[in-house]
Amino acid sequence: MNIFEEESDSDNEAYEGLVESRHIPNTSFDDPLICFNLHHEQNLVAAGLVTGKIKMIQFSKDEQKEVAEFNYHKESCRSVLFSHQENILYTGSKDRSICVYDLENFSQAMFIEDAHDDAINCLYEIGKNRLISGDDGGVIKIWDLRQEKAIKTIEENDDYITALKTDSAETTLLATSGDGSLTSYNLLKNELITVSEIYDDDLLSMEIIKDGSVLLCGTMSGAMLIFKWEFFGDKTDLFPGHQQAVTSIIPFDQDSVITGSEDGFIRLIGIYPNKFYGIIGQQNEAIDNLEFSHDKSYLVSSSSYGELQYFDALFLFDDNEDGNENENQNENENENEKSTMGIKNMNQEQPKKRKKKKKKRNKNKNKKNNFIGKNQNNFFDKL
């Protein structure tokens, strides 16, 4: 259902711009949706469900079609990931297993039982035949899929791993954690770079921008931490402003990002200069994840309610390309262009003050097990 159908004209005008596509209805499932990932070459989404099932849906403005279903996990599927190297799909589960699927034959290619000692939360591919996984206990493993075994285990975090990412050269691995820290690891030397200061805030999401010179981390409180590249020990800046947790960050261009938040808003944000350009979309439930389709014509979000929503995103890039036709335009003109893209001005938004709940954190790395299963802010505890 279009989220604006029951709202007034004034509400519609407030959110003009990136509105939910009227051509693609929400995708709902018989069981609660936990995670999803979009294919990098076609309009194909893999969805992980609380039952452990994985469904693959092909979507277009004309129809949605289920093309495959896998059911190898015994408990909820927490991470799905399309490979950029092969025609395969990776999944990680609460049952601590990792599964690899052959998408040419729609069959299981590999199953690693007891891959971790705790539930697996996130997966990340590096190069060919290598996969990185992070779990509820803060453990990260690097897998050589040819050997079907972990070739490196990193145990630097005291709480669940929320996101994994590398630089474009795949030499530096970054991990955010529910213990409030950012961990950086040198993949070439197989050694730890640093573990950041422990912030009194779960780090939930991250993105690299500014041609690899800046890292953004979204937090439970709604602030975004800004790190300069190679200076991962402590943030260099703080960007407050979100009313609730920043659960997803995706790049718009090298100077701005799009964020998804627990308050249900999708925002366009500039970094250096730090600026809210506006709200570009909204859904009725908290946003769990946000991704662009392969051609960036759609922005797809998932919610705690368990549906996929499709937003028409073409206008964002059409306007951006029009503004770039004249290479001699100065930065001020580009800033003005972004601020007049039919997006609600953030100055019109009246944020409600959110009471922050202080969390006691154990900073002793030797007492790692005290954190497992006891963090009330862990998104996965209820699954």
Stockholm file with secondary structure:
# STOCKHOLM 1.0

chainA/1-383         MNIFEEESDSDNEAYEGLVESRHIPNTSFDDPLICFNLHHEQNLVAAGLVTGKIKMIQFSKDEQKEVAEFNYHKESCRSVLFSHQENILYTGSKDRSICVYDLENFSQAMFIEDAHDDAINCLYEIGKNRLISGDDGGVIKIWDLRQEKAIKTIEENDDYITALKTDSAETTLLATSGDGSLTSYNLLKNELITVSEIYDDDLLSMEIIKDGSVLLCGTMSGAMLIFKWEFFGDKTDLFPGHQQAVTSIIPFDQDSVITGSEDGFIRLIGIYPNKFYGIIGQQNEAIDNLEFSHDKSYLVSSSSYGELQYFDALFLFDDNEDGNENENQNENENENEKSTMGIKNMNQEQPKKRKKKKKKRNKNKNKKNNFIGKNQNNFFDKL
#=GR chainA/1-383 SS CCTTTTSCHHHHHHTCSSCBCSSSCCBCCSSCEEEEEECSSSSEEEEEETTSCEEEEEECSSCEEEEEEECCCSSCEEEEEECSSSSEEEEEETTSCEEEEETTTTEEEEEETTCSSSCEEEEEECSSSEEEEEETTSEEEEEETTTTEEEEEEECCSSCEEEEEECTTSCEEEEEETTSCEEEEETTTTEEEEECCCCSSCEEEEEEEGGGTEEEEEETTSCEEEEETTCTTSCSEEECCCSSCEEEEEEEETTEEEEEETTSEEEEEETTTTEEEEEEEECSSCEEEEEECTTSSEEEEEETTSCEEEEECHHHHHHHHHHTSSTTCCHHHHHHHHHTSSCBCGGGCCCCCCCCCCCCCCCCGGGGGGTTTTCTTCTTTTC
#=GC SS_cons         CCTTTTSCHHHHHHTCSSCBCSSSCCBCCSSCEEEEEECSSSSEEEEEETTSCEEEEEECSSCEEEEEEECCCSSCEEEEEECSSSSEEEEEETTSCEEEEETTTTEEEEEETTCSSSCEEEEEECSSSEEEEEETTSEEEEEETTTTEEEEEEECCSSCEEEEEECTTSCEEEEEETTSCEEEEETTTTEEEEECCCCSSCEEEEEEEGGGTEEEEEETTSCEEEEETTCTTSCSEEECCCSSCEEEEEEEETTEEEEEETTSEEEEEETTTTEEEEEEEECSSCEEEEEECTTSSEEEEEETTSCEEEEECHHHHHHHHHHTSSTTCCHHHHHHHHHTSSCBCGGGCCCCCCCCCCCCCCCCGGGGGGTTTTCTTCTTTTC
//
